[in-house]
Amino acid sequence: MMQIQIHLKPLSINEAWKGRRFATPKYKKFTNDVMLLLPNHYEIPDGKLGIRIEAGLNARGDLDNVCKPILDIITKKYGCDDNRFMEVNLVKKIIKQKSEGYFNFCIWGIA
């Protein structure tokens, strides 16, 4: 596998879009629903973190679009700062119907 390195600082999502972004009613409902479904306690290690997110999406779904909302919800629920995540592993699983959509995650500490 060939690695390519570009010597430019990556843009943050805030730098990439002009003006403020506002949460849609659909995103607010999703956040509330996920917050209720998540267990009240999840052991998050101290220090640097890694996370694996698996998302069940249709074939045309963009995997990278699920990452930020999920990280924001996890950090809101469990009170950790998402700047602690040093490694993000995203996995897309193809679903046949929209009603089969899902996501799961696992967080670990990085030495």
HELIX and SHEET records of a PDB file:
HELIX    1   1 ILE A   13  ALA A   16  1                                   4    
HELIX    2   2 PRO A   25  LEU A   37  1                                  13    
HELIX    3   3 ASP A   64  TYR A   78  1                                  15    
HELIX    4   4 ASP A   82  ARG A   84  5                                   3    
HELIX    5   5 LYS A   98  GLU A  100  5                                   3    
SHEET    1   A 3 PHE A  85  ILE A  94  0                                        
SHEET    2   A 3 LEU A  49  LEU A  57  1                                        
SHEET    3   A 3 TYR A 102  GLY A 109 -1                                        
END                                                                             
